[in-house]
C-alpha cells in the first residue's frame, strides 16, 4: 500500500509517495488540501496503483511531471495521461528521451515500464512555475544525471521547511549516476552545489529513490558532494 505523509495543518500539502517498479523509484502525488488539485511527479511504473490512489482520494491531476527522462521515472506516463487527461511535462533537454524507447532505456528494460513512446505536452525550462490549486512549484534545472534533469521546489508556511523534489540529482547519502547518456559528473556536482545546497538548510529533500533527507544533512555527510 502507498505510504501517506500528511502534515498536521489543513493548509499543508497532502503528499503520497510510492516506490514503484523493479527500481523502486519514488512517485510523488502532491495535492492542494483545499481543492484536491494535484501534480504527479515521476510515475515510473505500476500505473494502476497511481490511478487507484487518485480515484480513491478524489484528486484532480493538473500535470504529470518528469524530473528526467529515464524509464524508471516515466514508464507510466502514457497510461496516466490516458486515465486522467493531464498533460505530460519534462524539461526541453529530456523531451526527446520520452519519444525514444532506446534513449529512455525502456526498450532495453521493458519490465520497468514498457517501451511506449510519449510526446510531452509541454517542455519545461528553468524558473517555470507550476500550479495545483493553491500550491505553486518552481522548476530548477539541475543537469548532470541527464541533460534535462530538474528539481521541483515547493515553499510551505513560514514556519515549515520548504520541499525539494530532487529526482535523481541528489539522494540521502548519495548522488545520481553519471555514466548514462547525457550524464556528466562536473555538471552534476555544480547543480548540487549551486542549486540544491544553496537552499535553506532546513529544506526537506524528497529524492527519486530512497528516503527523504535535508539540505543540512547532505552538506555535512554526503560523501560525494560535501557542502
N, C-alpha and C positions, 0 to 999 in steps of 0.2 A: 504493500500500500504506500502511496505517496506520503512523505512526511510534511507536516504543516508547520510553518513558522509564522505565528500571528502576534503582533505586538499588542500591548495592553490597551493603548489608546485607540479610540474609534477613528481618529484621523490618520493613523499609521497605515501604510500599505499592507495588503494581505499578500503573503508570499508563500508559494509552494515550491518545493524542489524535489525532482525525481531523477534518480540515477538510472539512465536508460541504455539498453543495448549491450553488446559484448564489451564495449569500452567503458561502460558505466559513466557516460558523460552526463553532466548535470543539465537538466532542462528546468528553467525557472518560469513560473507563471506569477506575474506581479499585477495585482488588481487594485483599483481605486475602491476604498471601502464605501464611498458614497454612491458611486454609480455602477459598480461592477464591471467597468471597462478595464481591459487588461492587455498587457503585452505578453507574448510567449517568446522566451529567449532560448534559442538553441534546441529546437525539437529534433533530436538526433535519431530517434528510433521509437518503436512501440507507440505509434500514433494513437492506437485505441485507448491507451491509458491516459494520454493527454486529453483526448476528446471526452472520455468519460468524466474526468475531473471538471472540465469546463462546463459540461452539461449539468452535472450534479450540483455545482456551485452557482449555476445561472449566470455565468460570466459572458461578456461581450468582448470578443477578441478584436482589438483595434489594429494590431500588426503582429507579424511573425518576424522576429529579428534574429539574424545570424551574426554571432560575434566574428565568425570567419567561415570559410567555405569547405572545410573538411567534412567528410561523410558523417562522422560521429556527432556532428552538430547540425547537420542539415538533412539527414536522411528521412525525416518525417514531414518535411516542408510541404510536399505536394499533397499528401493526404490531409494535412491540417488545413491547408488553404482550401481544398475542396469541401471540407466539413464546415468551415467557419466563414468562408468568403473573405478572410482577412488577407491583406497584401503581404508578400514576402519581401523583406528588406535586407540588404547586405551592402557592405562598403563597395564602392566602384571598383577597387583593385581586385576584389574577390568575386565579382559578379560572374566572370567567365567560368569560375570553378563550378558554380551551380548548374551551368549549361553543359558541362563536360564530365561524365562519369569517370573518365580516366584521370582528369586533373583533380577532382574531388576525392579520388580513391574509391568511390563507391563501386566502380566496375571491378576493382580488384578485391573488394571486401563486400560482396553482395549481402552477406548476413548482417552487416552493420547498418543496413537501411535501404538497400536496393540501389539500382543503377538508374533511377528515374532522373530525367533532365528537368530542371526547373528554371524558367526565365524569371528573374526577380522583377517585382512590380515597381521597385524604387531602389535607386542606388544611393547609398549614404556617403556623407563627407564629414570631415572633422568639424565639430561645432554644431551639427544639426541637432534640433530638438524634437523629441517625440512625446506625444501626449496620450495619456489614458485616463480620462476623467480629470481629476484634479492633480494627477501625478505628471511630472514633467522630467524627462530623461535627457541628458546631454550625451551626444556621441563624441568620443575621443578616439582618434586614430592612433593605434598602438602597434605598428607593424613590427615584424621580427619573426614571429611564429609563422605568419603568412604575410603577404604584402598588404592585404586588406583587413587585418585583424583590428577589432575595435573593442573598447570598453564602454559600458553604459553607466553613467553616473546619475544617482538619484539623491537629491537632498531631502532630508526629513525635517522634523520640527527642530528648532534651535538647540534644544537640549539633547537631541538624539543624534548619534553618529550618522553621517551620510553613508550611502551604499555604493559600491563599485562592482559591477558585474564584469569580471575581468577576462572571461573566455579562457583561452589557453595562453595568455600572455604571462600570467603570474599565478602560481598555486601556493598553498600553505607549504613552505619549506622547499619549494622548487619553482621551476620556470618551464615555459613551453619549449618543446624540442625545435631545433632549427635545421635539421638535416633533411627536411622535406622540401619539395619545390617551393620557392618563394621565401624560404626561411633564411635568416641571417643573424648571427649572434650579436654583432656590434649594434645592429638596428634594434634588436630585442632589448638589449641592455639599456640603450638610450631611451626607449619607450618606457621601460620600468622606472628609470631614474627621473626622467623629465616629466612624465605624466602621472604615474601611479604614486611614486614616492614624494611627489610634490603635493599630494592631497593631505589634508589634516591627518595626524597620526591616529585619531580615533576612527577613521573611516573603516567600515567593515568591507572586506573583500569577499565576494562570492564567486569562486572560480569555476571554470568549466569542468573540473574533475576534483574530487576530494572535498575536504571540509572547509568551512569558512575560516578566515583569519582576519588580521587587521594590518593596516599600513605600518603601525608601530612595531608589531611583532616581526614582520618581514624585514624591515630595515635593520632590526637588531640581530635576527637569527638566520635569515635566508643565506645559505652557503654559496649560492650562485651570484646573487647581487645584494651586497650589503648597502645599507643606507649611508 
